[in-house]
Amino acid sequence: MTRVPIHPGAVDWTGENPGIYLKDTEDGPWTGLMCFFRIMVSPHGRGNGVVLLDEPNAAKGLPDAENFCITDNEPLARYLVDGYFAKFASFKVSPGLDAMSYLPLTAVSASGDTTPGASYVETIASTDYEVVCTWKNLDEAFAVELPKENTATGVHEMFSLFIESPDASVTVNGRPLKGKVFPRDFNGRNSSCAFLAFSESWVLAA
C-alpha cells in the first residue's frame, strides 16, 4: 500500500503501554504479568493504570489473589482490557485477567531515563497497594509499524516506539513478583518480555 501523509483510519487510542512479563523457565507458564498504560486519546478520554497479575493462572481477584487493575479511569481500563489486552498473547491465556479486581488510583509517577544503559521506573498506587515497575539496562529505541495481519486485534494497524530491557522487575508493596525476564519473538525480532512502548497508537486499518 502506498504511504499517504494523513492516515485515513480512525485512531482508537494512543499513549504509553509498557509491559513486564515474567516466567520461572523460558518454556514454562507466566508467573507474573504487568501492563502499564498512560493514555492521551481514547473513546473514554485520558487515563492511567496498571494491570497486574500476581497469579496469572488463577481465576481469582482480591482478596484471594493479587490480580488487580489500579486506574483513575475505570471505563477506559475496561475498554483496553476487553478490546486489547485480553487479545495479547500473554494475557489471553491467563484466567486471572477476567477475574481481577479494579481499584481507584491515588498516585502515579515516572522516573529515571530512557537512554541506552539507563533505568526507567513507573510507580502507581491505590489506597492499599503500591506497584513499582523497573526496567534496567535499556537497549536502543526502535520504531514499530505493524499491519493489521500482525496485530492482536486483526483490524488495527499499530505504530509505536519500543525500548527493551533484559532485566526488569515488578514489586507489590515491596514484594517482587515471581519469575524473571526471558527472550521472546516479536514479529521475527529476537526481543525481550520487558519493554517500554511509547507513542503507541492503534489505528483502524483503512
Backbone torsions as a table, in degrees:
resi	resn	phi	psi	omega
1	MET	NA	134.3	179.1
2	THR	-69.7	132.6	178.1
3	ARG	-69.7	142.7	176.2
4	VAL	-124.8	153.0	-176.1
5	PRO	-63.7	-36.2	-178.8
6	ILE	-114.5	116.6	-179.6
7	HIS	-65.5	130.2	-177.0
8	PRO	-78.7	-10.9	-177.1
9	GLY	-82.1	154.2	177.6
10	ALA	-75.5	137.6	177.1
11	VAL	-83.7	117.5	177.6
12	ASP	-80.1	-45.4	174.5
13	TRP	-161.0	157.3	177.7
14	THR	-147.6	144.9	-179.7
15	GLY	163.8	-141.8	180.0
16	GLU	-117.2	143.4	-175.6
17	ASN	-150.8	58.0	179.8
18	PRO	-74.0	158.4	-178.9
19	GLY	-144.6	159.5	171.7
20	ILE	-139.1	118.7	-178.4
21	TYR	-118.1	127.0	-170.9
22	LEU	-120.1	146.8	175.7
23	LYS	-140.8	159.9	171.4
24	ASP	-81.8	-36.2	177.9
25	THR	-135.1	154.8	-174.2
26	GLU	-60.8	-35.4	-178.7
27	ASP	-99.7	11.0	-178.5
28	GLY	-92.3	179.2	178.8
29	PRO	-74.4	163.0	175.8
30	TRP	-67.0	134.4	178.3
31	THR	-106.0	-17.9	177.6
32	GLY	-162.2	135.5	-178.6
33	LEU	-132.5	136.6	176.9
34	MET	-139.4	130.3	175.7
35	CYS	-132.4	116.5	-179.4
36	PHE	-97.1	150.2	173.5
37	PHE	-143.3	139.9	172.0
38	ARG	-133.3	100.3	-170.5
39	ILE	-102.6	135.1	-179.3
40	MET	-100.9	-34.2	-179.2
41	VAL	-138.7	131.0	176.4
42	SER	-165.2	170.8	174.9
43	PRO	-63.1	-17.7	179.4
44	HIS	-110.7	19.0	176.9
45	GLY	79.4	-157.2	-177.9
46	ARG	-85.2	161.7	175.4
47	GLY	176.3	162.0	177.7
48	ASN	-126.4	155.9	176.0
49	GLY	178.5	170.8	174.0
50	VAL	-139.8	134.1	169.6
51	VAL	-100.1	120.7	-177.2
52	LEU	-127.7	124.6	176.5
53	LEU	-118.7	102.9	176.4
54	ASP	-76.1	-28.9	175.7
55	GLU	-129.1	78.4	-174.4
56	PRO	-57.6	-31.2	-173.6
57	ASN	-92.1	7.3	178.0
58	ALA	-109.1	126.2	178.4
59	ALA	-80.6	65.1	-175.4
60	LYS	-140.7	149.2	170.3
61	GLY	-117.7	-163.7	178.6
62	LEU	-66.7	143.5	4.0
63	PRO	-92.6	2.5	-173.7
64	ASP	-75.2	-28.4	178.0
65	ALA	-150.7	146.1	179.6
66	GLU	-84.0	64.0	171.9
67	ASN	-109.1	109.0	-173.5
68	PHE	-155.7	164.5	173.0
69	CYS	-123.3	125.7	172.4
70	ILE	-101.4	127.9	-177.0
71	THR	-156.5	154.8	173.0
72	ASP	-101.3	7.5	178.2
73	ASN	-150.2	85.9	-174.6
74	GLU	-64.5	-39.9	176.1
75	PRO	-58.0	-39.9	176.8
76	LEU	-64.7	-45.2	-179.6
77	ALA	-59.2	-45.2	-179.3
78	ARG	-67.1	-35.6	175.7
79	TYR	-61.5	-44.6	179.4
80	LEU	-68.3	-43.1	-179.1
81	VAL	-63.7	-49.0	-175.3
82	ASP	-70.5	-40.6	-172.4
83	GLY	-92.8	-17.1	-173.1
84	TYR	-133.2	-63.4	-173.1
85	PHE	-59.8	-36.4	-179.7
86	ALA	-65.3	-13.5	179.0
87	LYS	-101.9	-8.4	175.9
88	PHE	-68.0	144.2	-171.5
89	ALA	-55.4	-41.9	-176.5
90	SER	-73.8	-34.5	-175.5
91	PHE	-85.6	-30.8	-176.0
92	LYS	-70.1	-14.6	176.2
93	VAL	-100.2	9.0	-173.2
94	SER	-114.0	105.9	-179.5
95	PRO	-60.5	-21.9	-180.0
96	GLY	-62.2	-23.5	-177.3
97	LEU	-64.6	-46.6	-178.2
98	ASP	-69.5	-25.8	-174.8
99	ALA	-95.4	-5.8	-171.4
100	MET	-66.7	155.7	178.1
101	SER	-91.4	154.7	177.3
102	TYR	-111.2	130.4	-175.4
103	LEU	-125.2	144.2	178.0
104	PRO	-73.3	138.1	-179.9
105	LEU	-77.4	138.5	174.5
106	THR	-113.3	-22.5	-179.9
107	ALA	-161.4	148.3	174.8
108	VAL	-151.9	139.4	-180.0
109	SER	-156.9	153.9	175.7
110	ALA	-117.8	147.8	177.3
111	SER	-149.6	173.1	-178.2
112	GLY	89.3	-159.3	-176.1
113	ASP	-140.2	167.6	-178.5
114	THR	-117.5	11.7	177.1
115	THR	-74.8	155.7	-179.6
116	PRO	-54.4	133.7	-179.8
117	GLY	88.6	-13.6	-177.4
118	ALA	-83.3	177.1	175.3
119	SER	-118.7	149.2	-179.7
120	TYR	-132.4	141.6	-174.5
121	VAL	-134.2	135.2	168.4
122	GLU	-116.2	129.6	178.3
123	THR	-121.6	130.9	-177.5
124	ILE	-141.6	139.6	-172.4
125	ALA	-138.9	151.6	166.5
126	SER	-115.6	-169.0	-179.9
127	THR	-61.1	-40.0	-172.7
128	ASP	-110.1	-10.9	-174.0
129	TYR	-131.3	138.3	170.7
130	GLU	-121.5	123.8	179.3
131	VAL	-109.4	125.1	178.3
132	VAL	-118.0	120.9	-177.5
133	CYS	-112.9	124.5	-174.5
134	THR	-127.5	125.1	174.8
135	TRP	-109.5	123.0	-174.8
136	LYS	-112.0	158.2	173.9
137	ASN	49.5	56.4	-173.8
138	LEU	-63.3	145.4	177.1
139	ASP	-87.6	-179.1	175.1
140	GLU	-68.7	145.4	176.4
141	ALA	-71.4	148.8	172.7
142	PHE	-143.9	152.1	-177.1
143	ALA	-92.0	145.5	-179.4
144	VAL	-124.9	134.7	176.4
145	GLU	-139.7	104.0	-174.8
146	LEU	-107.0	130.5	172.0
147	PRO	-73.0	166.2	-175.2
148	LYS	-59.6	-29.3	-179.9
149	GLU	-64.6	-20.0	-175.9
150	ASN	-109.9	2.5	179.8
151	THR	-97.2	164.2	-176.5
152	ALA	-66.0	-31.9	-177.2
153	THR	-85.1	-27.6	-178.3
154	GLY	80.1	-2.4	180.0
155	VAL	-126.0	-8.0	179.7
156	HIS	-110.1	150.6	161.1
157	GLU	-92.7	146.8	-178.0
158	MET	-125.8	131.6	179.3
159	PHE	-123.2	134.9	-178.2
160	SER	-161.6	169.6	171.6
161	LEU	-119.8	122.8	-175.8
162	PHE	-110.1	142.5	169.7
163	ILE	-132.4	119.5	-174.4
164	GLU	-96.3	157.1	179.5
165	SER	-132.1	129.9	177.3
166	PRO	-83.6	-7.8	-175.0
167	ASP	-144.7	108.5	-176.7
168	ALA	-141.9	160.5	-178.9
169	SER	-149.2	158.5	175.1
170	VAL	-132.5	130.9	174.8
171	THR	-120.3	147.4	174.1
172	VAL	-120.0	112.9	-175.2
173	ASN	51.1	39.5	177.1
174	GLY	88.2	-10.4	-179.3
175	ARG	-93.8	124.7	-179.0
176	PRO	-74.0	143.1	171.0
177	LEU	-66.6	149.4	-179.8
178	LYS	-68.9	150.6	173.9
179	GLY	99.6	-179.9	179.2
180	LYS	-144.5	174.2	-177.4
181	VAL	-82.0	136.7	175.6
182	PHE	-125.9	163.0	175.2
183	PRO	-67.3	158.6	174.7
184	ARG	-145.8	158.8	173.2
185	ASP	-89.5	123.4	178.8
186	PHE	-121.4	92.8	-179.4
187	ASN	52.8	46.0	176.5
188	GLY	87.5	-2.1	178.4
189	ARG	-102.5	135.6	174.7
190	ASN	-73.0	105.1	-169.8
191	SER	-123.4	-170.8	-177.5
192	SER	-119.2	153.3	175.0
193	CYS	-81.3	6.3	174.4
194	ALA	-126.6	124.6	-171.5
195	PHE	-156.4	150.9	166.5
196	LEU	-97.4	138.1	177.1
197	ALA	-129.7	107.5	-177.7
198	PHE	-110.9	158.5	178.6
199	SER	52.6	37.7	-177.0
200	GLU	-83.8	127.5	-177.7
201	SER	-132.0	130.3	176.9
202	TRP	-108.1	114.6	-172.4
203	VAL	-121.7	129.8	177.9
204	LEU	-61.7	132.4	179.5
205	ALA	-65.4	137.0	-177.9
206	ALA	-73.0	NA	NA
